[in-house]
Amino acid sequence: MFGLGMQEIIVIALIILLLFGGKKIPELMKGLGKGVKSFKDGMKDVDESTKDETKKDE
């Protein structure tokens, strides 16, 4: 995964835990999940509008 070993991932996770604390991490992940879902919905809308434009040109 991105050229990172298991030790590096554990160190990064520990640093994040120290910076944000255990209570903030679920809130951060929830916000990240909402952002990803919003991005996917936006990409789906763009894809559908592109298909509609292609059909109109034919």
VENDA-V715915 format. One record per backbone hydrogen bond with DSSP energy under -1.0 kcal/mol. NH is the residue of the N-H (numbers start at 0). CO is the residue of the C=O. Records with the same first field share a line. If there is no record, write none. Layout:
NH=CO, CO
This chain:
3=0
8=4
9=5
10=6
11=7
12=8
13=9
14=10
15=11
16=12
17=13
18=14
19=15
20=16
24=20
27=23
28=24
29=25
30=26
31=27
32=28
33=29
34=30
35=31
36=32
37=33
38=34
39=35
40=36
41=37
42=38
43=39
44=40
45=41
46=42
47=43
48=44
49=45
50=46
51=47
52=48
53=49
54=50
55=51
56=52
